[in-house]
Amino acid sequence: MEEHLDIEEGQRLAAAKAFAYRHRFLLATIAIAALIGAAAGWGYNRYLHSQRLSASDHYQQAMAALAEGRRGEARQAFQTLVTEFDGTNYAGLARVMRARLLHADGDRQGALDLLEPLVTGKRGPTEARHVAVEAAARIRWDGGDPKAALATLEEIAPSAYLPSYFQLRGDLLVADDRPEAARNAYQRALEKAGSGPLKAGLEARLDQLPAAGGEDGQS
């Protein structure tokens, strides 16, 4: 029995050697391709890491320039992040900051156009999208159109989590003469994590609303 098993093992070994010899060039090609693929993956990961570090440096420089009143320098640094580091999270935040500068300079449509890829979810991380939607809504409200601003907020309504989102929603609903819906939004803002800094303002807004009743309360 053991002799029979030894014969079978020898046959399998011989067959494996024969296969390896017949397909030695193919096997060598596959091995080389695997090595090249591993090297490419390692190189790409190093590239991504380098991009993230460079983007972080640019973003910090831009914010420092903005804090020091060097708006032109900040504007250019944000633009560099948008165009040259589009694959990083910093590019999304840079879009928001540059859009705010454009709006402050009177270019409302330019600001909205810059935010559009974030608002629609075509670019950037989820966090940047939520901030961008709020920024776009504020710009539309500043243009005198609270209904359009509310429609912009609807882009992320099912997943909204920032207390500032619900505070802004409440403010827009007040502007749209819907106090009960506004009350609902302000109360939701108070319930969200991180609402502490907004608490006093939210409570003041609630106190200023008319007595409950007379509206459906949809928010």
N, C-alpha and C positions, 0 to 999 in steps of 0.2 A: 504493500500500500504506500509506504513512504517512498519507495523507489518510483512508483507511478507518479506521485506528486512532484518529485524532483524532476522527472522528465517533462511534466507539464510546465513547471516553472522555467526550466531551461528553454522550452519552446517559446514561451511568452517573452523571455529576455531576448532570444534570437530575433523574434519578430519585431520587437521594439527597436533593436539595433538596426535591422534592415530598413525599417520605416524612417528612422532618423537619418540613415545614410542616403536613402532615395530623396528625401525632402530636406536635405541639409541646407540648401540655399534659401528655401522658403522659410525654414525655421530661423536661420540667421537674420533674414530680413525682418521677421516678426520681432525678434529680440531687439534689433537695432531700433525699430519703430517704437517699441515700448520705452526704450531708454530716451529716445528723442522726445516722446510724449511726456515722460516724467520731467525731463529737463525744461521743456516748454512750460509745464504747469508750475514748476518752481520759479521760473523766470517771471511768469505772469503774476504770481502771488507777490513777488518782490516789487514788481511794477505797481501793483495796487497799493501796497504798503507805502511806497514812495509817494504815490499820488495823494494818499490820505495825509501824509505828513506835510507835504507841500501845500495842500489845500488848507490845512489847519493853520499853517504859518500865514498864508495870505489872508485868511479870515480874521485872525488876531490883529494883523497889521491894519486891515480895513476898519475894524471896530475901534482900534486905538486912534486912527486918523479921524474917524467920525466923532469920537469923544473929545478930541482936541480941536474940533472945528475945521479940519482940513477936508472939506466936503468933496472937492475935486479929486483929491487923492483917494479918498474912500470910494467914490463912485467908480474910479478906474479899477481899483482892487476888486470890488464886487463884480465888475464886468469881466475881469480876468477869470474869476472863479466860475462864472456862468459859462464862459466860452471854452476855457482850457481844462476845467476840472468837473465837467458835467456829470461824470460818473460817481462823484462823491456826494455825501450828505451835505457838505458845506455849500455846494452849488445851489441846492434848494433854498437854504437860508439866505444865500447871497442874492438870489432872485427877489426874495421878499424885501430885503434891505434896500436893494437898488430901486425896486418899485416904489418904496416909500419916499426915496429921494426924488425920483421922477415926479411923483405926485406933489411933493412939497415945492418943486420947481414949476408946477403948473401943467405938467404933461400927464393928464389923467388917463388918456387912452393908451399912451405908451406904458404907463404903469400896469394897466389892466392886461395889455398884450403880453407883458413880461411875466405876469402871474398866471396867465391862462394855462400853460402846460402843467403847472402844479395844481391849479384848481380842478382841472378835469382828470387829474390822476395819471397823465401821460408821462410825467417826469417826477423824480424826487421821492424821498421817503414819506411815509404816512405822516410823521410828525410835522414835516415841512408843509405838507398839503393842508393840514388843519390850520396852521398859522397863516398860510397864503389865502385860504378861503376867508378868514376873518379880515385880512388886509384888503382883499378885493371888495368885500361887502362894505367896509368902511369907506372905501374910495367911491363906490356907487352911491352910498348914502350922502357923502359930502357933495356929490353931484346933484343932490336933490331928489333922489329916487329910492325911497325906502323899500318899495315893492321889489325893485330889481335887486336891492341888497339882500332882502329876505330870500329871494329866489337863489341867490348865490350861496347863502347859508345852507340851502336844501341839498347842495352837492354832497355834503357830509353828514346830513341830519341823522341817518341811522347809526353812525359810528361816533358822533360827537361826544367828547369827554371833557374838554377843557371848560372850566367855570367861566372863563372869559367869553366863550362861544355863547353860552346861555345868557350872560349879561348883555352882550351885544344884541342877541335875538330879542330880549326883553325891551331894550331901548328902541329897536326898530318897530316892534309891535306897538309901543306907546306912540311913536311917530305915525304909525298907520291907524291910530285911533282904535286899538284893540286892547284895552286895559286888562281884561281878564286873562287873555292869552299871555300878556306881558307878565302878569302876576305869576302864572304857572312857570314861565321861563326863569324869572328871578328866583323862585323857590327851588327850581332844579339846579340853578347855579350854586345856591347855598349848600346843596346836598353833595356837590362834587368834591372830590379830593383836591386839596390845594386852594380852596376858596377863601381861606383865612384872610389874605390881604384885601380881598374884595368885599368882605362881610359888611363892613360899615356902610359902604356905598350901596350895596344891594339892599340892606335893611332900610336905608333912607329912601331908595327908589320905591320900595314896597309901601312905605308910609305915605308917600305922595300920591299913590294910586287912589282912585275913587273907591267907594265901598263896593264889595263884591256883589255881582248880580247884573243881569241885563245883557250878558254876552256869553258865547258858548265856551270860552276858555281854551280853545284849541291853540296849541303852540308849536 
